[in-house]
Amino acid sequence: MLTPLSIITGYCEAVQAQNKHSLEPFTAKALEEISVQGTHLSQLVDKLADFNKVFAITEQNLKKQSVELKPLIKESAAKAL
């Protein structure tokens, strides 16, 4: 999935760089939007892949147990600050 996205965004950047002053405004805007959205989609794919890795590891190694919430919240809040 990432390879086609990389090709698309790379091609858009190349066309933009080579034709910076000769593109019609609509075409320049369309290429910019394709590049921006391609980059955004690539980031989403990366996050989804990371999530799937974490989910697969967690699902296999997850142990359910009771916990006291108050100390857990205090510890988490202390680390966040």
C-alpha positions in Angstrom: 0.0 0.0 0.0 2.8 2.4 0.8 4.8 1.9 -2.4 2.0 3.1 -4.7 1.3 6.1 -2.3 5.0 6.9 -2.4 5.1 6.8 -6.2 2.0 9.0 -6.4 3.2 11.6 -4.0 6.7 11.5 -5.5 5.3 12.0 -9.0 3.2 14.9 -7.9 6.2 16.6 -6.3 8.3 16.0 -9.5 5.6 17.5 -11.7 5.2 20.4 -9.4 9.0 21.1 -9.3 9.5 20.8 -13.0 6.5 22.9 -14.0 6.3 25.3 -11.1 5.6 28.4 -13.2 3.8 26.8 -16.2 1.0 25.0 -14.5 -2.6 26.3 -14.6 -3.8 27.3 -11.1 -6.4 24.4 -11.1 -3.7 21.9 -12.0 -1.3 23.2 -9.4 -3.9 23.1 -6.7 -5.0 19.6 -7.7 -1.4 18.3 -7.6 -0.8 20.0 -4.2 -4.0 18.3 -2.9 -3.0 14.9 -4.2 0.4 15.3 -2.6 -1.1 16.4 0.8 -3.7 13.7 0.9 -1.3 11.0 -0.3 1.0 12.0 2.6 -1.9 11.9 5.0 -3.1 8.5 3.8 0.5 7.2 4.1 0.6 8.3 7.7 -2.8 6.6 8.4 -1.5 3.4 6.9 1.6 3.6 9.1 -0.6 4.1 12.2 -2.9 1.3 11.2 0.1 -1.1 10.7 1.5 0.0 14.1 -1.9 -0.6 15.7 -2.2 -4.0 14.2 1.3 -4.9 15.6 0.3 -3.8 19.1 -3.1 -5.4 18.9 -1.6 -8.8 17.9 1.0 -8.7 20.6 -1.5 -7.5 23.3 -4.1 -10.1 22.3 -1.6 -12.9 22.7 -0.1 -11.7 26.0 -3.0 -10.0 27.7 -3.7 -11.1 31.3 -6.9 -9.9 32.9 -6.7 -9.0 36.5 -8.4 -6.7 39.0 -6.7 -3.4 39.8 -7.3 -0.6 42.3 -8.2 2.4 40.1 -7.3 5.2 42.6 -3.6 4.3 42.9 -3.4 3.6 39.1 -4.9 7.0 38.3 -2.6 8.8 40.8 0.5 7.0 39.3 -0.6 7.8 35.7 -1.3 11.4 36.6 2.1 11.8 38.3 3.9 10.4 35.3 2.0 12.6 32.9 3.1 15.8 34.7 
